[in-house]
Amino acid sequence: MVEEKFNRLLFIPIAALLFFMICYQYVCPADSNTCRFTGEEDRTPRRFSSSTSTSSSSGYSDSQYPAEADPEIDSKFNFTARDLDRRVDFDISGDDVIVFLHIQKTGGTTFGRHLVKNIDLEQPCDCMPGQRKCTCHRPGKTESWLFSRFSTGWSCGLHADWTELTNCVPKVMSKRDKKNTPRRKRNFYYITVLRDPVSRYLSEWKHVQRGATWKTAAHVCDGRPPTSDELPACYAGEDWAGVALADFTACASNLANNRQVRMLADLSLVGCYNATGASEPQRGRALLASAKANLRRMAFFGLTEFQRKTQYLFEGTFGLRFLRAFTQANNTRAASTGVGEEVRQRIAALNALDVELYEYARELFQRRYRTQRQRERAEERRRLRRRRWQRERRQRKQYRGFLSRVWRLGGGEEGEEEEEKEEDEEEGRGEMGEATTTEDYSNQVVRW
């Protein structure tokens, strides 16, 4: 009798203490800053992003690279949610192929090397010393998952444009892999890199001045290359080495003018290189609209001026990770070219279509970047809430078990708590939320 009375007296302070602990857990849950005491160090995370997963492999960090900090974006163009949320279910072991449209003097050579030498793959590309091309096979197969200068060479012509690639790539890939994949359709994901038009133009001029010609480029459109009347040469002889900037800008048929629009547009819409069917303004508007549409539908594009964001968006789009972080090379030949503001204005006028395309591309690029960052932050918040809920549930379960033992010690009877458990499970389902469904964007892939 005395022992039973003692147990009941002992039960009262223990139950009170346990009740206080349970209340404190509900009022001040773990990972919460609602009950921070004076002088306590603020350890609340300021960012919720996938930097723990994405940035750990790529080394990406906004604070480390202030040159690529988020600028204020003036909303000038109307983009849909489908335009901004770019994620593709790229199956490197299946039938998917990345096609790199390499525009001259946009940093495409550097990006192309990243594709063959810097991606963390189950079966990395085999790049032999002294050879320009690498062998990029799918895991366990002899098929190529990448169509680019450094994997398949210039199989569709030197610096083939959108018009050439979309007509040529399916045939070339079928011919290369016909022994292994007869009559099989492939998914082609087109990507490219753009650059500020004035800087790109100056870089091309310096390249041509050193002797580059790209004269072997085919420029095939509607089944044939342009005639000499449709595309007159800007120089006589083997090359245009030593050309002055004034002479370079004076040639009306210079393909450096608005090169990015021309290479991204469907040239067959305007009669290819035959300019007699429409006025120059009409051709320009049609080409610009086509280039914008093709760029918007591409699976991915990057900007030379934003190397780290380009890396970040590529990784988020394809689910692939680079082994080393991209670097921003600001000391380019174009940057060191001493030209005045008047000359730059002249170049901008010659490349008016490229200037408008780049303005369009830059806003789309920045908005895609923000969309991806916001999505990953939201996913990280959900993961944190889920972990916190699981931890709190374990703690509540331990408290209930301890309370049950104390209650029995005090002489009470063990009660059923099924309703409370069901409420906890309902709460857990609410914390988890509904799974986010990713829409299958059929406009990101060209199916053949």
Backbone hydrogen bonds, N-H to C=O, Kabsch-Sander energy under -0.5 kcal/mol:
donor,donor_aa,acceptor,acceptor_aa,energy
5,K,1,M,-2.0
6,F,2,V,-2.4
7,N,3,E,-2.3
8,R,4,E,-1.8
9,L,5,K,-2.1
10,L,6,F,-2.4
11,F,7,N,-1.5
12,I,8,R,-1.1
14,I,10,L,-1.3
15,A,11,F,-2.8
16,A,12,I,-2.1
17,L,13,P,-2.5
18,L,14,I,-2.4
19,F,15,A,-2.5
20,F,16,A,-2.2
21,M,17,L,-2.1
22,I,18,L,-2.3
23,C,19,F,-2.4
24,Y,20,F,-2.5
25,Q,21,M,-2.1
26,Y,22,I,-1.7
27,V,23,C,-2.6
28,C,24,Y,-3.1
32,S,29,P,-1.1
36,R,33,N,-0.8
40,E,37,F,-2.0
43,R,41,E,-0.9
49,S,47,R,-0.6
52,T,49,S,-0.5
53,S,50,S,-1.4
54,T,50,S,-3.9
55,S,50,S,-0.7
56,S,51,S,-0.9
57,S,53,S,-0.5
57,S,54,T,-0.8
58,S,54,T,-1.8
59,G,55,S,-2.8
65,Y,61,S,-0.9
65,Y,62,D,-0.8
68,E,65,Y,-2.0
69,A,66,P,-1.7
74,D,72,E,-0.6
75,S,73,I,-0.6
76,K,74,D,-1.1
79,F,77,F,-0.8
84,L,80,T,-1.4
85,D,81,A,-2.4
86,R,84,L,-1.2
87,R,85,D,-0.8
88,V,317,T,-2.8
90,F,88,V,-1.8
92,I,90,F,-0.8
94,G,91,D,-1.0
96,D,91,D,-1.2
97,V,187,N,-3.0
98,I,145,W,-2.5
99,V,97,V,-0.5
99,V,189,Y,-3.0
100,F,98,I,-0.6
100,F,147,F,-2.6
101,L,99,V,-0.7
101,L,191,I,-3.0
102,H,100,F,-0.9
103,I,101,L,-0.8
106,T,103,I,-0.9
111,F,107,G,-2.0
112,G,108,G,-2.9
113,R,109,T,-1.8
114,H,110,T,-1.7
115,L,111,F,-1.7
116,V,112,G,-1.2
117,K,113,R,-2.2
118,N,114,H,-2.0
120,D,321,R,-3.5
121,L,119,I,-1.0
126,D,135,T,-3.0
127,C,125,C,-0.9
128,M,126,D,-0.7
128,M,133,K,-0.5
131,Q,128,M,-1.8
134,C,150,F,-3.2
135,T,126,D,-2.4
136,C,134,C,-0.7
137,H,135,T,-0.7
138,R,143,E,-2.0
141,K,138,R,-2.3
145,W,136,C,-1.3
146,L,136,C,-0.5
147,F,98,I,-3.3
148,S,146,L,-0.6
151,S,148,S,-1.2
152,T,148,S,-2.2
153,G,148,S,-1.1
155,S,153,G,-1.8
157,G,154,W,-1.7
160,A,157,G,-1.1
162,W,263,M,-2.9
163,T,265,A,-0.6
165,L,161,D,-3.1
166,T,162,W,-2.4
167,N,163,T,-0.7
168,C,164,E,-1.7
169,V,165,L,-3.0
172,V,168,C,-2.4
173,M,169,V,-2.9
174,S,170,P,-2.0
175,K,171,K,-2.1
176,R,172,V,-2.3
177,D,173,M,-2.1
178,K,175,K,-0.5
180,N,177,D,-1.1
181,T,177,D,-2.9
184,R,181,T,-1.1
187,N,95,D,-1.5
188,F,186,R,-0.6
188,F,446,V,-2.1
189,Y,97,V,-3.3
189,Y,187,N,-0.6
190,Y,188,F,-0.7
191,I,99,V,-2.6
192,T,300,F,-0.9
193,V,101,L,-0.6
194,L,302,G,-2.6
200,R,196,D,-2.7
201,Y,197,P,-2.6
202,L,198,V,-2.4
203,S,199,S,-2.1
204,E,200,R,-2.3
205,W,201,Y,-2.5
206,K,202,L,-2.3
207,H,203,S,-1.8
208,V,204,E,-2.9
209,Q,205,W,-2.6
210,R,206,K,-1.1
211,G,208,V,-1.8
212,A,207,H,-1.9
217,A,214,W,-1.7
221,C,224,R,-2.7
224,R,221,C,-1.2
231,L,227,T,-2.1
242,G,209,Q,-2.3
243,V,240,W,-1.5
248,F,244,A,-2.3
249,T,245,L,-2.2
250,A,246,A,-0.9
251,C,247,D,-0.8
252,A,250,A,-0.6
254,N,251,C,-1.3
257,N,254,N,-1.6
259,R,256,A,-1.3
262,R,258,N,-2.2
263,M,259,R,-2.5
264,L,260,Q,-1.0
264,L,261,V,-0.5
265,A,261,V,-1.5
267,L,265,A,-1.0
269,L,266,D,-1.6
270,V,267,L,-1.5
271,G,268,S,-1.0
272,C,267,L,-2.6
274,N,271,G,-2.0
275,A,273,Y,-0.9
277,G,274,N,-0.6
283,R,279,S,-2.6
284,G,280,E,-2.6
285,R,281,P,-2.3
286,A,282,Q,-2.2
287,L,283,R,-2.8
288,L,284,G,-2.5
289,A,285,R,-2.3
290,S,286,A,-2.1
291,A,287,L,-2.7
292,K,288,L,-2.5
293,A,289,A,-2.1
294,N,290,S,-2.6
295,L,291,A,-2.5
296,R,292,K,-2.5
297,R,293,A,-1.8
298,M,294,N,-1.2
299,A,190,Y,-1.1
300,F,190,Y,-1.2
302,G,192,T,-2.0
304,T,194,L,-2.7
306,F,303,L,-1.7
310,T,306,F,-2.1
311,Q,307,Q,-2.3
312,Y,308,R,-2.4
313,L,309,K,-2.7
314,F,310,T,-2.2
315,E,311,Q,-2.4
316,G,312,Y,-2.0
317,T,313,L,-2.2
318,F,314,F,-2.4
319,G,315,E,-1.7
323,L,118,N,-3.3
329,A,327,T,-0.7
330,N,328,Q,-0.9
332,T,330,N,-1.7
336,S,332,T,-1.6
337,T,334,A,-0.9
338,G,336,S,-0.6
339,V,337,T,-1.5
344,R,340,G,-2.0
345,Q,341,E,-2.3
346,R,342,E,-1.8
347,I,343,V,-2.4
348,A,344,R,-2.6
349,A,345,Q,-2.0
350,L,346,R,-1.9
351,N,347,I,-1.5
352,A,349,A,-1.2
355,V,351,N,-2.6
356,E,352,A,-2.0
357,L,353,L,-2.4
358,Y,354,D,-2.8
359,E,355,V,-2.0
360,Y,356,E,-2.0
361,A,357,L,-2.9
362,R,358,Y,-2.9
363,E,359,E,-1.7
364,L,360,Y,-2.1
365,F,361,A,-2.8
366,Q,362,R,-2.6
367,R,363,E,-2.3
368,R,364,L,-2.2
369,Y,365,F,-2.3
370,R,366,Q,-2.4
371,T,367,R,-2.5
372,Q,368,R,-2.5
373,R,369,Y,-2.4
374,Q,370,R,-2.8
375,R,371,T,-2.3
376,E,372,Q,-2.3
377,R,373,R,-2.3
378,A,374,Q,-2.3
379,E,375,R,-2.3
380,E,376,E,-2.2
381,R,377,R,-2.4
382,R,378,A,-2.1
383,R,379,E,-2.1
384,L,380,E,-2.5
385,R,381,R,-2.6
386,R,382,R,-2.5
387,R,383,R,-2.4
388,R,384,L,-2.5
389,W,385,R,-2.7
390,Q,386,R,-2.3
391,R,387,R,-2.3
392,E,388,R,-2.7
393,R,389,W,-2.3
394,R,390,Q,-2.0
395,Q,391,R,-2.1
396,R,392,E,-2.7
397,K,393,R,-2.3
398,Q,394,R,-2.2
399,Y,395,Q,-2.6
400,R,396,R,-2.7
401,G,397,K,-2.1
402,F,398,Q,-2.5
403,L,399,Y,-2.9
404,S,400,R,-2.3
405,R,401,G,-1.9
406,V,402,F,-2.4
407,W,403,L,-2.6
408,R,404,S,-2.2
409,L,405,R,-2.3
410,G,406,V,-1.9
411,G,408,R,-1.3
412,G,407,W,-2.8
421,K,417,E,-2.1
422,E,418,E,-2.4
423,E,419,E,-2.2
424,D,420,E,-2.1
425,E,421,K,-2.3
426,E,422,E,-2.3
427,E,423,E,-2.4
428,G,424,D,-2.3
429,R,425,E,-2.2
430,G,426,E,-1.9
431,E,427,E,-2.2
432,M,428,G,-2.4
433,G,429,R,-1.5
438,T,436,T,-0.5
439,E,437,T,-0.6
441,Y,439,E,-1.0
442,S,440,D,-1.2
444,Q,441,Y,-1.5
445,V,442,S,-0.9
446,V,188,F,-2.0
447,R,445,V,-0.6
448,W,186,R,-1.4
